[in-house]
Amino acid sequence: MANILITSGPTRQYLDPVRYLTNASSGRMGQALAEAALEAGHDVTVVTGPVSIDYPAAATVIAVDTTDEMLNAVLELFPACDGLIGAAAPCDYMPHRISTEKLAKDGQPLELELIETADIVATAAATKKKHQWVVGFALETEDRRFRAIVKMQRKCCDMMVSNGPAAINSLTNDVEILASDGTTLAHVTGSKQVVAAAILKATQLLIRTKS
C-alpha cells in the first residue's frame, strides 16, 4: 500500500491583518479522496487550507493558511510519501505589499498590485524520485482538456484531473482523468465520492507502475 499526500481546500493571502484574498473551495474533493484512499488501505496525510468540513479520523491532517505555508508543508512531507494528489485550490496571486495595519477607507479607489504565488504541485513534482508520482487538478473555464494537458506537461504530473468552476463548493463534480500521454482514462460525473473513487482507481495504476 502507498503513503499518499493530499492537498485540499483553499488558501488565504492577506491584504492586511484582517482582510484576505481566497476562493470558495470547500475541501470536499480532498475529503472524498482521503476517504477513498483510506478505504483502499493506503496511509493518508492531508495538507488543508481553512475549511469547515471534517477529514477522516484515520488521516493525518496538517492545517495551513497561506499558499506558502501549504507549499512548505508539502515540501517537508513529500519526500517520505509515494505520491501526491494536488486537489487544493490555492490562491494563484498575493499582494505585492501587505499592510501591517488595517487599511482604512478614505473614499478613494484601492489599487492592489498582485504577484503570482508559488505553484505547489509543480514545485513538488520537480523534486520527485523515480518511485514517486504526482496527480494534479486543472480547473478551467474554457478549452478545459487542452489547458489541462498543457498544465500536466508543464507541471511534470503523471496524471491530471480536469474539471470546471462548477466543482467549487459543490457536492458533485464532472471530471476527465487524463494520462501523462494525454489520453483519457475516464470521464466521470457524480458525487465527489464517486469521482474520488474513479480517481483512486486510476491512481492505483500509477502506484503499481512506480512500485
ZAFIKOL-609125 format. One record per residue: x negated, y negated, z of N, C-alpha, C in turn; residue number from 1. Coordinates in steps of 0.05 Angstrom, whole numbers, plus 5000, padded with zeros to 4 digits. Layout:
! ZAFIKOL-609125
@nX X	nY Y	nZ Z	caX X	caY Y	caZ Z	cX X	cY Y	cZ Z	resi NUM
...
END
This chain:
! ZAFIKOL-609125
@nX 4983	nY 5024	nZ 5000	caX 5000	caY 5000	caZ 5000	cX 4983	cY 4975	cZ 5000	resi 1
@nX 4994	nY 4953	nZ 4992	caX 4979	caY 4928	caZ 4988	cX 4983	cY 4908	cZ 5011	resi 2
@nX 4964	nY 4891	nZ 5014	caX 4966	caY 4868	caZ 5032	cX 4973	cY 4844	cZ 5014	resi 3
@nX 4998	nY 4834	nZ 5016	caX 5008	caY 4814	caZ 4998	cX 5011	cY 4787	cZ 5012	resi 4
@nX 5001	nY 4766	nZ 4999	caX 5004	caY 4739	caZ 5008	cX 5025	cY 4725	cZ 4991	resi 5
@nX 5044	nY 4712	nZ 5004	caX 5066	caY 4699	caZ 4990	cX 5067	cY 4670	cZ 4999	resi 6
@nX 5068	nY 4651	nZ 4980	caX 5073	caY 4623	caZ 4987	cX 5103	cY 4618	cZ 4982	resi 7
@nX 5114	nY 4600	nZ 4999	caX 5143	caY 4596	caZ 4998	cX 5150	cY 4568	cZ 5007	resi 8
@nX 5173	nY 4559	nZ 4997	caX 5184	caY 4533	caZ 5006	cX 5171	cY 4509	cZ 4993	resi 9
@nX 5179	nY 4485	nZ 5002	caX 5167	caY 4460	caZ 4992	cX 5143	cY 4452	cZ 5009	resi 10
@nX 5131	nY 4430	nZ 5000	caX 5112	caY 4416	caZ 5018	cX 5120	cY 4387	cZ 5019	resi 11
@nX 5108	nY 4372	nZ 5037	caX 5113	caY 4344	caZ 5040	cX 5088	cY 4328	cZ 5036	resi 12
@nX 5091	nY 4305	nZ 5023	caX 5068	caY 4286	caZ 5020	cX 5077	cY 4259	cZ 5031	resi 13
@nX 5064	nY 4251	nZ 5052	caX 5073	caY 4227	caZ 5067	cX 5066	cY 4201	cZ 5054	resi 14
@nX 5085	nY 4182	nZ 5055	caX 5081	caY 4155	caZ 5047	cX 5071	cY 4138	cZ 5071	resi 15
@nX 5082	nY 4144	nZ 5094	caX 5076	caY 4130	caZ 5119	cX 5082	cY 4151	cZ 5141	resi 16
@nX 5081	nY 4144	nZ 5166	caX 5085	caY 4164	caZ 5187	cX 5112	cY 4177	cZ 5188	resi 17
@nX 5133	nY 4165	nZ 5174	caX 5160	caY 4177	caZ 5176	cX 5172	cY 4184	cZ 5149	resi 18
@nX 5161	nY 4173	nZ 5127	caX 5173	caY 4178	caZ 5101	cX 5155	cY 4196	cZ 5084	resi 19
@nX 5167	nY 4213	nZ 5067	caX 5151	caY 4231	caZ 5051	cX 5165	cY 4239	cZ 5025	resi 20
@nX 5149	nY 4248	nZ 5006	caX 5159	caY 4260	caZ 4981	cX 5162	cY 4290	cZ 4985	resi 21
@nX 5183	nY 4301	nZ 4974	caX 5186	caY 4330	caZ 4976	cX 5205	cY 4339	cZ 4954	resi 22
@nX 5215	nY 4364	nZ 4955	caX 5236	caY 4373	caZ 4937	cX 5255	cY 4391	cZ 4952	resi 23
@nX 5275	nY 4401	nZ 4939	caX 5297	caY 4416	caZ 4952	cX 5293	cY 4446	cZ 4954	resi 24
@nX 5268	nY 4455	nZ 4950	caX 5263	caY 4484	caZ 4953	cX 5271	cY 4494	cZ 4981	resi 25
@nX 5286	nY 4516	nZ 4981	caX 5296	caY 4526	caZ 5006	cX 5279	cY 4548	cZ 5019	resi 26
@nX 5261	nY 4560	nZ 5003	caX 5245	caY 4582	caZ 5012	cX 5259	cY 4609	cZ 5009	resi 27
@nX 5283	nY 4609	nZ 4998	caX 5298	caY 4635	caZ 4996	cX 5285	cY 4655	cZ 4978	resi 28
@nX 5272	nY 4645	nZ 4956	caX 5258	caY 4664	caZ 4938	cX 5235	cY 4677	cZ 4953	resi 29
@nX 5220	nY 4661	nZ 4967	caX 5198	caY 4672	caZ 4983	cX 5208	cY 4691	cZ 5004	resi 30
@nX 5230	nY 4684	nZ 5017	caX 5242	caY 4702	caZ 5037	cX 5250	cY 4729	cZ 5025	resi 31
@nX 5263	nY 4728	nZ 5001	caX 5271	caY 4752	caZ 4988	cX 5248	cY 4769	cZ 4979	resi 32
@nX 5227	nY 4756	nZ 4970	caX 5202	caY 4770	caZ 4962	cX 5189	cY 4784	cZ 4985	resi 33
@nX 5188	nY 4770	nZ 5008	caX 5177	caY 4782	caZ 5032	cX 5193	cY 4807	cZ 5041	resi 34
@nX 5219	nY 4805	nZ 5040	caX 5236	caY 4827	caZ 5047	cX 5231	cY 4851	cZ 5028	resi 35
@nX 5230	nY 4845	nZ 5002	caX 5226	caY 4867	caZ 4982	cX 5199	cY 4880	cZ 4986	resi 36
@nX 5178	nY 4864	nZ 4991	caX 5152	caY 4875	caZ 4994	cX 5150	cY 4892	cZ 5019	resi 37
@nX 5162	nY 4883	nZ 5041	caX 5162	caY 4899	caZ 5065	cX 5177	cY 4925	cZ 5062	resi 38
@nX 5200	nY 4924	nZ 5048	caX 5216	caY 4948	caZ 5043	cX 5200	cY 4968	cZ 5026	resi 39
@nX 5182	nY 4958	nZ 5009	caX 5165	caY 4976	caZ 4993	cX 5141	cY 4986	cZ 5008	resi 40
@nX 5138	nY 4978	nZ 5033	caX 5117	caY 4988	caZ 5050	cX 5091	cY 4972	cZ 5051	resi 41
@nX 5092	nY 4948	nZ 5039	caX 5068	caY 4931	caZ 5039	cX 5066	cY 4914	cZ 5064	resi 42
@nX 5042	nY 4904	nZ 5070	caX 5038	caY 4885	caZ 5091	cX 5041	cY 4857	cZ 5078	resi 43
@nX 5055	nY 4839	nZ 5092	caX 5062	caY 4813	caZ 5081	cX 5054	cY 4790	cZ 5099	resi 44
@nX 5041	nY 4770	nZ 5087	caX 5036	caY 4745	caZ 5101	cX 5049	cY 4723	cZ 5084	resi 45
@nX 5065	nY 4706	nZ 5097	caX 5078	caY 4684	caZ 5083	cX 5067	cY 4658	cZ 5093	resi 46
@nX 5058	nY 4641	nZ 5074	caX 5050	caY 4614	caZ 5080	cX 5073	cY 4596	cZ 5070	resi 47
@nX 5086	nY 4583	nZ 5089	caX 5111	caY 4569	caZ 5082	cX 5110	cY 4540	cZ 5090	resi 48
@nX 5122	nY 4523	nZ 5072	caX 5127	caY 4496	caZ 5079	cX 5151	cY 4494	cZ 5096	resi 49
@nX 5161	nY 4469	nZ 5103	caX 5183	caY 4465	caZ 5121	cX 5209	cY 4476	cZ 5108	resi 50
@nX 5222	nY 4495	nZ 5122	caX 5247	caY 4507	caZ 5112	cX 5265	cY 4512	cZ 5137	resi 51
@nX 5290	nY 4517	nZ 5131	caX 5310	caY 4522	caZ 5152	cX 5319	cY 4551	cZ 5153	resi 52
@nX 5304	nY 4569	nZ 5139	caX 5311	caY 4597	caZ 5138	cX 5291	cY 4612	cZ 5156	resi 53
@nX 5298	nY 4638	nZ 5161	caX 5280	caY 4655	caZ 5176	cX 5269	cY 4676	cZ 5158	resi 54
@nX 5243	nY 4681	nZ 5161	caX 5229	caY 4702	caZ 5146	cX 5231	cY 4728	cZ 5162	resi 55
@nX 5227	nY 4751	nZ 5148	caX 5229	caY 4776	caZ 5163	cX 5210	cY 4778	cZ 5187	resi 56
@nX 5219	nY 4789	nZ 5208	caX 5203	caY 4791	caZ 5233	cX 5177	cY 4806	cZ 5228	resi 57
@nX 5177	nY 4825	nZ 5209	caX 5153	caY 4842	caZ 5205	cX 5132	cY 4828	cZ 5189	resi 58
@nX 5138	nY 4804	nZ 5178	caX 5118	caY 4789	caZ 5163	cX 5103	cY 4771	cZ 5181	resi 59
@nX 5078	nY 4766	nZ 5175	caX 5062	caY 4745	caZ 5188	cX 5068	cY 4719	cZ 5174	resi 60
@nX 5077	nY 4699	nZ 5189	caX 5086	caY 4673	caZ 5178	cX 5067	cY 4651	cZ 5187	resi 61
@nX 5057	nY 4636	nZ 5168	caX 5040	caY 4613	caZ 5174	cX 5055	cY 4588	cZ 5164	resi 62
@nX 5062	nY 4570	nZ 5182	caX 5076	caY 4546	caZ 5174	cX 5057	cY 4523	cZ 5169	resi 63
@nX 5062	nY 4509	nZ 5146	caX 5046	caY 4486	caZ 5139	cX 5065	cY 4463	cZ 5131	resi 64
@nX 5053	nY 4440	nZ 5126	caX 5069	caY 4417	caZ 5120	cX 5062	cY 4406	cZ 5092	resi 65
@nX 5037	nY 4399	nZ 5087	caX 5029	caY 4386	caZ 5062	cX 5017	cY 4407	cZ 5042	resi 66
@nX 5014	nY 4398	nZ 5018	caX 5002	caY 4415	caZ 4997	cX 4973	cY 4423	cZ 5004	resi 67
@nX 4958	nY 4404	nZ 5015	caX 4931	caY 4410	caZ 5023	cX 4930	cY 4431	cZ 5045	resi 68
@nX 4949	nY 4429	nZ 5064	caX 4950	caY 4449	caZ 5085	cX 4957	cY 4477	cZ 5074	resi 69
@nX 4975	nY 4478	nZ 5055	caX 4982	caY 4503	caZ 5042	cX 4958	cY 4515	cZ 5027	resi 70
@nX 4944	nY 4497	nZ 5012	caX 4921	caY 4506	caZ 4997	cX 4899	cY 4517	cZ 5016	resi 71
@nX 4893	nY 4503	nZ 5038	caX 4873	caY 4512	caZ 5056	cX 4880	cY 4539	cZ 5069	resi 72
@nX 4906	nY 4542	nZ 5076	caX 4915	caY 4568	caZ 5088	cX 4912	cY 4591	cZ 5068	resi 73
@nX 4919	nY 4585	nZ 5043	caX 4917	caY 4606	caZ 5022	cX 4888	cY 4613	cZ 5017	resi 74
@nX 4871	nY 4594	nZ 5015	caX 4842	caY 4600	caZ 5010	cX 4829	cY 4615	cZ 5033	resi 75
@nX 4839	nY 4610	nZ 5057	caX 4829	caY 4624	caZ 5081	cX 4839	cY 4653	cZ 5081	resi 76
@nX 4864	nY 4658	nZ 5074	caX 4876	caY 4684	caZ 5076	cX 4872	cY 4702	cZ 5051	resi 77
@nX 4870	nY 4690	nZ 5028	caX 4870	caY 4705	caZ 5003	cX 4847	cY 4725	cZ 5001	resi 78
@nX 4823	nY 4719	nZ 5010	caX 4801	caY 4739	caZ 5007	cX 4806	cY 4766	cZ 5020	resi 79
@nX 4823	nY 4766	nZ 5041	caX 4830	caY 4791	caZ 5054	cX 4855	cY 4805	cZ 5043	resi 80
@nX 4866	nY 4793	nZ 5023	caX 4891	caY 4804	caZ 5011	cX 4886	cY 4817	cZ 4984	resi 81
@nX 4905	nY 4834	nZ 4976	caX 4903	caY 4847	caZ 4950	cX 4915	cY 4830	cZ 4928	resi 82
@nX 4934	nY 4813	nZ 4935	caX 4947	caY 4797	caZ 4915	cX 4962	cY 4774	cZ 4926	resi 83
@nX 4968	nY 4754	nZ 4909	caX 4983	caY 4730	caZ 4916	cX 5007	cY 4727	cZ 4899	resi 84
@nX 5030	nY 4721	nZ 4911	caX 5054	caY 4714	caZ 4896	cX 5060	cY 4685	cZ 4903	resi 85
@nX 5056	nY 4667	nZ 4884	caX 5059	caY 4638	caZ 4889	cX 5087	cY 4629	cZ 4884	resi 86
@nX 5105	nY 4634	nZ 4902	caX 5133	caY 4627	caZ 4899	cX 5140	cY 4599	cZ 4910	resi 87
@nX 5121	nY 4586	nZ 4923	caX 5126	caY 4560	caZ 4935	cX 5130	cY 4539	cZ 4913	resi 88
@nX 5142	nY 4516	nZ 4921	caX 5145	caY 4493	caZ 4903	cX 5131	cY 4470	cZ 4916	resi 89
@nX 5105	nY 4470	nZ 4917	caX 5090	caY 4448	caZ 4930	cX 5093	cY 4422	cZ 4914	resi 90
@nX 5091	nY 4400	nZ 4927	caX 5091	caY 4374	caZ 4914	cX 5067	cY 4372	cZ 4894	resi 91
@nX 5073	nY 4364	nZ 4870	caX 5053	caY 4361	caZ 4850	cX 5038	cY 4334	cZ 4852	resi 92
@nX 5050	nY 4315	nZ 4866	caX 5039	caY 4288	caZ 4868	cX 5038	cY 4279	cZ 4897	resi 93
@nX 5020	nY 4262	nZ 4904	caX 5018	caY 4250	caZ 4930	cX 5010	cY 4220	cZ 4927	resi 94
@nX 5017	nY 4204	nZ 4947	caX 5010	caY 4175	caZ 4945	cX 4979	cY 4172	cZ 4945	resi 95
@nX 4970	nY 4154	nZ 4929	caX 4941	caY 4148	caZ 4928	cX 4932	cY 4136	cZ 4955	resi 96
@nX 4950	nY 4121	nZ 4967	caX 4944	caY 4109	caZ 4994	cX 4968	cY 4116	cZ 5012	resi 97
@nX 4962	nY 4124	nZ 5036	caX 4982	caY 4130	caZ 5056	cX 4981	cY 4109	cZ 5078	resi 98
@nX 5003	nY 4095	nZ 5083	caX 5004	caY 4075	caZ 5104	cX 5002	cY 4087	cZ 5131	resi 99
@nX 4986	nY 4076	nZ 5149	caX 4985	caY 4085	caZ 5176	cX 5008	cY 4074	cZ 5193	resi 100
@nX 5022	nY 4055	nZ 5183	caX 5045	caY 4043	caZ 5197	cX 5070	cY 4046	cZ 5179	resi 101
@nX 5093	nY 4047	nZ 5191	caX 5118	caY 4049	caZ 5176	cX 5120	cY 4025	cZ 5157	resi 102
@nX 5126	nY 4031	nZ 5132	caX 5129	caY 4010	caZ 5112	cX 5155	cY 3994	cZ 5117	resi 103
@nX 5152	nY 3968	nZ 5121	caX 5175	caY 3951	caZ 5127	cX 5188	cY 3941	cZ 5102	resi 104
@nX 5215	nY 3939	nZ 5102	caX 5229	caY 3927	caZ 5079	cX 5224	cY 3897	cZ 5079	resi 105
@nX 5218	nY 3887	nZ 5055	caX 5213	caY 3858	caZ 5052	cX 5228	cY 3846	cZ 5029	resi 106
@nX 5247	nY 3861	nZ 5018	caX 5264	caY 3850	caZ 4996	cX 5251	cY 3852	cZ 4969	resi 107
@nX 5227	nY 3864	nZ 4968	caX 5213	caY 3866	caZ 4942	cX 5211	cY 3896	cZ 4934	resi 108
@nX 5208	nY 3901	nZ 4908	caX 5205	caY 3929	caZ 4899	cX 5180	cY 3942	cZ 4912	resi 109
@nX 5182	nY 3967	nZ 4918	caX 5159	caY 3981	caZ 4929	cX 5146	cY 3997	cZ 4907	resi 110
@nX 5121	nY 3991	nZ 4900	caX 5107	caY 4005	caZ 4879	cX 5089	cY 4027	cZ 4891	resi 111
@nX 5092	nY 4051	nZ 4881	caX 5076	caY 4073	caZ 4890	cX 5056	cY 4082	cZ 4868	resi 112
@nX 5032	nY 4086	nZ 4876	caX 5012	caY 4098	caZ 4858	cX 5008	cY 4127	cZ 4867	resi 113
@nX 5015	nY 4146	nZ 4849	caX 5014	caY 4174	caZ 4856	cX 4991	cY 4188	cZ 4841	resi 114
@nX 4979	nY 4206	nZ 4855	caX 4958	caY 4223	caZ 4842	cX 4966	cY 4252	cZ 4845	resi 115
@nX 4954	nY 4269	nZ 4828	caX 4961	caY 4297	caZ 4829	cX 4949	cY 4311	cZ 4854	resi 116
@nX 4965	nY 4330	nZ 4865	caX 4954	caY 4347	caZ 4886	cX 4940	cY 4370	cZ 4874	resi 117
@nX 4926	nY 4385	nZ 4890	caX 4911	caY 4409	caZ 4881	cX 4931	cY 4430	cZ 4872	resi 118
@nX 4924	nY 4446	nZ 4852	caX 4941	caY 4468	caZ 4843	cX 4933	cY 4493	cZ 4859	resi 119
@nX 4951	nY 4501	nZ 4877	caX 4945	caY 4522	caZ 4896	cX 4940	cY 4549	cZ 4882	resi 120
@nX 4958	nY 4556	nZ 4864	caX 4956	caY 4582	caZ 4850	cX 4930	cY 4583	cZ 4833	resi 121
@nX 4925	nY 4562	nZ 4818	caX 4902	caY 4562	caZ 4800	cX 4876	cY 4563	cZ 4816	resi 122
@nX 4875	nY 4548	nZ 4839	caX 4851	caY 4548	caZ 4855	cX 4846	cY 4576	cZ 4867	resi 123
@nX 4867	nY 4588	nZ 4877	caX 4864	caY 4615	caZ 4888	cX 4856	cY 4635	cZ 4867	resi 124
@nX 4869	nY 4634	nZ 4844	caX 4863	caY 4653	caZ 4822	cX 4834	cY 4650	cZ 4813	resi 125
@nX 4823	nY 4627	nZ 4814	caX 4795	caY 4623	caZ 4806	cX 4775	cY 4637	cZ 4825	resi 126
@nX 4785	nY 4645	nZ 4848	caX 4767	caY 4659	caZ 4868	cX 4772	cY 4689	cZ 4869	resi 127
@nX 4791	nY 4699	nZ 4853	caX 4799	caY 4727	caZ 4857	cX 4777	cY 4746	cZ 4848	resi 128
@nX 4776	nY 4769	nZ 4863	caX 4758	caY 4790	caZ 4857	cX 4771	cY 4810	cZ 4837	resi 129
@nX 4756	nY 4830	nZ 4828	caX 4767	caY 4848	caZ 4808	cX 4792	cY 4863	cZ 4817	resi 130
@nX 4793	nY 4869	nZ 4843	caX 4816	caY 4885	caZ 4853	cX 4840	cY 4867	cZ 4859	resi 131
@nX 4837	nY 4841	nZ 4858	caX 4858	caY 4823	caZ 4866	cX 4875	cY 4814	cZ 4841	resi 132
@nX 4900	nY 4807	nZ 4847	caX 4918	caY 4798	caZ 4826	cX 4934	cY 4774	cZ 4836	resi 133
@nX 4944	nY 4758	nZ 4817	caX 4959	caY 4734	caZ 4823	cX 4984	cY 4732	cZ 4806	resi 134
@nX 5006	nY 4728	nZ 4819	caX 5032	caY 4724	caZ 4805	cX 5040	cY 4695	cZ 4810	resi 135
@nX 5045	nY 4681	nZ 4788	caX 5053	caY 4653	caZ 4790	cX 5083	cY 4649	cZ 4784	resi 136
@nX 5093	nY 4626	nZ 4791	caX 5120	caY 4618	caZ 4783	cX 5118	cY 4592	cZ 4767	resi 137
@nX 5134	nY 4591	nZ 4746	caX 5135	caY 4567	caZ 4729	cX 5164	cY 4557	cZ 4727	resi 138
@nX 5170	nY 4534	nZ 4739	caX 5196	caY 4522	caZ 4738	cX 5195	cY 4500	cZ 4717	resi 139
@nX 5210	nY 4503	nZ 4696	caX 5210	caY 4483	caZ 4674	cX 5239	cY 4476	cZ 4666	resi 140
@nX 5243	nY 4452	nZ 4655	caX 5269	caY 4444	caZ 4646	cX 5273	cY 4449	cZ 4616	resi 141
@nX 5251	nY 4452	nZ 4601	caX 5254	caY 4457	caZ 4572	cX 5230	cY 4474	cZ 4563	resi 142
@nX 5233	nY 4487	nZ 4540	caX 5212	caY 4504	caZ 4530	cX 5201	cY 4523	cZ 4551	resi 143
@nX 5219	nY 4535	nZ 4567	caX 5211	caY 4549	caZ 4591	cX 5191	cY 4571	cZ 4585	resi 144
@nX 5196	nY 4588	nZ 4565	caX 5179	caY 4611	caZ 4560	cX 5151	cY 4601	cZ 4551	resi 145
@nX 5150	nY 4583	nZ 4532	caX 5125	caY 4573	caZ 4522	cX 5108	cY 4561	cZ 4544	resi 146
@nX 5120	nY 4543	nZ 4560	caX 5106	caY 4530	caZ 4581	cX 5097	cY 4549	cZ 4603	resi 147
@nX 5113	nY 4570	nZ 4608	caX 5105	caY 4590	caZ 4628	cX 5080	cY 4605	cZ 4619	resi 148
@nX 5079	nY 4612	nZ 4593	caX 5056	caY 4626	caZ 4582	cX 5031	cY 4608	cZ 4584	resi 149
@nX 5034	nY 4583	nZ 4577	caX 5012	caY 4564	caZ 4578	cX 5002	cY 4562	cZ 4607	resi 150
@nX 5020	nY 4560	nZ 4626	caX 5013	caY 4558	caZ 4654	cX 4999	cY 4584	cZ 4663	resi 151
@nX 5009	nY 4607	nZ 4654	caX 4997	caY 4632	caZ 4662	cX 4968	cY 4634	cZ 4653	resi 152
@nX 4963	nY 4625	nZ 4629	caX 4936	caY 4626	caZ 4618	cX 4918	cY 4606	cZ 4632	resi 153
@nX 4928	nY 4581	nZ 4636	caX 4912	caY 4560	caZ 4649	cX 4905	cY 4567	cZ 4678	resi 154
@nX 4924	nY 4580	nZ 4691	caX 4920	caY 4586	caZ 4720	cX 4907	cY 4613	cZ 4724	resi 155
@nX 4902	nY 4628	nZ 4703	caX 4889	caY 4654	caZ 4705	cX 4906	cY 4673	cZ 4721	resi 156
@nX 4933	nY 4673	nZ 4717	caX 4951	caY 4691	caZ 4731	cX 4953	cY 4718	cZ 4716	resi 157
@nX 4959	nY 4738	nZ 4730	caX 4963	caY 4765	caZ 4718	cX 4992	cY 4769	cZ 4710	resi 158
@nX 5010	nY 4753	nZ 4720	caX 5038	caY 4755	caZ 4714	cX 5051	cY 4728	cZ 4721	resi 159
@nX 5071	nY 4721	nZ 4706	caX 5085	caY 4695	caZ 4711	cX 5115	cY 4699	cZ 4711	resi 160
@nX 5128	nY 4686	nZ 4730	caX 5157	caY 4687	caZ 4732	cX 5167	cY 4660	cZ 4723	resi 161
@nX 5182	nY 4659	nZ 4702	caX 5193	caY 4635	caZ 4690	cX 5222	cY 4631	cZ 4700	resi 162
@nX 5227	nY 4607	nZ 4711	caX 5255	caY 4600	caZ 4719	cX 5260	cY 4571	cZ 4715	resi 163
@nX 5285	nY 4562	nZ 4720	caX 5293	caY 4535	caZ 4715	cX 5301	cY 4520	cZ 4741	resi 164
@nX 5308	nY 4495	nZ 4739	caX 5315	caY 4479	caZ 4762	cX 5339	cY 4488	cZ 4777	resi 165
@nX 5357	nY 4505	nZ 4765	caX 5380	caY 4515	caZ 4779	cX 5372	cY 4534	cZ 4802	resi 166
@nX 5347	nY 4543	nZ 4802	caX 5338	caY 4561	caZ 4823	cX 5334	cY 4546	cZ 4849	resi 167
@nX 5329	nY 4520	nZ 4848	caX 5323	caY 4505	caZ 4872	cX 5347	cY 4504	cZ 4891	resi 168
@nX 5342	nY 4512	nZ 4916	caX 5363	caY 4512	caZ 4937	cX 5388	cY 4527	cZ 4929	resi 169
@nX 5384	nY 4549	nZ 4914	caX 5406	caY 4565	caZ 4905	cX 5404	cY 4593	cZ 4917	resi 170
@nX 5426	nY 4607	nZ 4918	caX 5427	caY 4635	caZ 4927	cX 5420	cY 4654	cZ 4904	resi 171
@nX 5420	nY 4644	nZ 4879	caX 5415	caY 4661	caZ 4856	cX 5392	cY 4650	cZ 4839	resi 172
@nX 5383	nY 4666	nZ 4820	caX 5362	caY 4658	caZ 4802	cX 5365	cY 4672	cZ 4776	resi 173
@nX 5353	nY 4660	nZ 4755	caX 5353	caY 4672	caZ 4728	cX 5324	cY 4670	cZ 4719	resi 174
@nX 5310	nY 4692	nZ 4717	caX 5282	caY 4692	caZ 4712	cX 5274	cY 4710	cZ 4689	resi 175
@nX 5252	nY 4703	nZ 4676	caX 5238	caY 4720	caZ 4657	cX 5211	cY 4727	cZ 4669	resi 176
@nX 5205	nY 4752	nZ 4671	caX 5179	caY 4761	caZ 4682	cX 5161	cY 4767	cZ 4659	resi 177
@nX 5138	nY 4753	nZ 4658	caX 5120	caY 4755	caZ 4635	cX 5094	cY 4768	cZ 4643	resi 178
@nX 5085	nY 4786	nZ 4626	caX 5059	caY 4799	caZ 4630	cX 5037	cY 4780	cZ 4620	resi 179
@nX 5012	nY 4787	nZ 4627	caX 4989	caY 4769	caZ 4620	cX 4986	cY 4765	cZ 4590	resi 180
@nX 4995	nY 4784	nZ 4574	caX 4993	caY 4781	caZ 4545	cX 5017	cY 4766	cZ 4533	resi 181
@nX 5035	nY 4756	nZ 4550	caX 5058	caY 4741	caZ 4541	cX 5083	cY 4757	cZ 4535	resi 182
@nX 5082	nY 4783	nZ 4537	caX 5105	caY 4800	caZ 4532	cX 5124	cY 4798	cZ 4556	resi 183
@nX 5150	nY 4803	nZ 4550	caX 5170	caY 4801	caZ 4571	cX 5173	cY 4828	cZ 4585	resi 184
@nX 5168	nY 4829	nZ 4611	caX 5171	caY 4854	caZ 4626	cX 5200	cY 4858	cZ 4635	resi 185
@nX 5214	nY 4836	nZ 4640	caX 5242	caY 4838	caZ 4649	cX 5254	cY 4810	cZ 4648	resi 186
@nX 5281	nY 4810	nZ 4643	caX 5297	caY 4785	caZ 4645	cX 5319	cY 4792	cZ 4665	resi 187
@nX 5318	nY 4778	nZ 4688	caX 5336	caY 4785	caZ 4710	cX 5352	cY 4761	cZ 4719	resi 188
@nX 5378	nY 4765	nZ 4722	caX 5396	caY 4745	caZ 4733	cX 5412	cY 4757	cZ 4756	resi 189
@nX 5413	nY 4743	nZ 4778	caX 5428	caY 4753	caZ 4801	cX 5420	cY 4740	cZ 4827	resi 190
@nX 5427	nY 4752	nZ 4849	caX 5418	caY 4741	caZ 4875	cX 5388	cY 4741	cZ 4876	resi 191
@nX 5378	nY 4725	nZ 4894	caX 5348	caY 4724	caZ 4896	cX 5337	cY 4751	cZ 4907	resi 192
@nX 5354	nY 4766	nZ 4921	caX 5345	caY 4793	caZ 4929	cX 5342	cY 4811	cZ 4905	resi 193
@nX 5361	nY 4809	nZ 4887	caX 5359	caY 4826	caZ 4862	cX 5335	cY 4818	cZ 4846	resi 194
@nX 5331	nY 4791	nZ 4843	caX 5308	caY 4781	caZ 4828	cX 5282	cY 4789	cZ 4841	resi 195
@nX 5281	nY 4787	nZ 4867	caX 5256	caY 4794	caZ 4882	cX 5250	cY 4824	cZ 4878	resi 196
@nX 5270	nY 4841	nZ 4878	caX 5265	caY 4870	caZ 4874	cX 5253	cY 4875	cZ 4847	resi 197
@nX 5263	nY 4860	nZ 4827	caX 5252	caY 4863	caZ 4800	cX 5223	cY 4853	cZ 4798	resi 198
@nX 5217	nY 4831	nZ 4811	caX 5190	caY 4821	caZ 4812	cX 5171	cY 4840	cZ 4826	resi 199
@nX 5180	nY 4852	nZ 4848	caX 5163	caY 4871	caZ 4862	cX 5159	cY 4896	cZ 4845	resi 200
@nX 5179	nY 4904	nZ 4830	caX 5176	caY 4928	caZ 4813	cX 5155	cY 4923	cZ 4792	resi 201
@nX 5155	nY 4899	nZ 4780	caX 5134	caY 4892	caZ 4761	cX 5107	cY 4889	cZ 4774	resi 202
@nX 5107	nY 4878	nZ 4798	caX 5082	caY 4875	caZ 4813	cX 5069	cY 4901	cZ 4820	resi 203
@nX 5085	nY 4922	nZ 4824	caX 5074	caY 4948	caZ 4830	cX 5055	cY 4958	cZ 4808	resi 204
@nX 5061	nY 4950	nZ 4783	caX 5043	caY 4957	caZ 4761	cX 5016	cY 4944	cZ 4765	resi 205
@nX 5016	nY 4919	nZ 4774	caX 4990	caY 4906	caZ 4779	cX 4975	cY 4919	cZ 4801	resi 206
@nX 4990	nY 4927	nZ 4822	caX 4977	caY 4940	caZ 4845	cX 4964	cY 4966	cZ 4837	resi 207
@nX 4978	nY 4981	nZ 4821	caX 4967	caY 5007	caZ 4812	cX 4943	cY 5003	cZ 4794	resi 208
@nX 4945	nY 4983	nZ 4776	caX 4924	caY 4978	caZ 4757	cX 4898	cY 4968	cZ 4771	resi 209
@nX 4902	nY 4951	nZ 4791	caX 4879	caY 4939	caZ 4804	cX 4866	cY 4956	cZ 4826	resi 210
@nX 4882	nY 4976	nZ 4836	caX 4872	caY 4991	caZ 4859	cX 4852	cY 5012	cZ 4849	resi 211
END
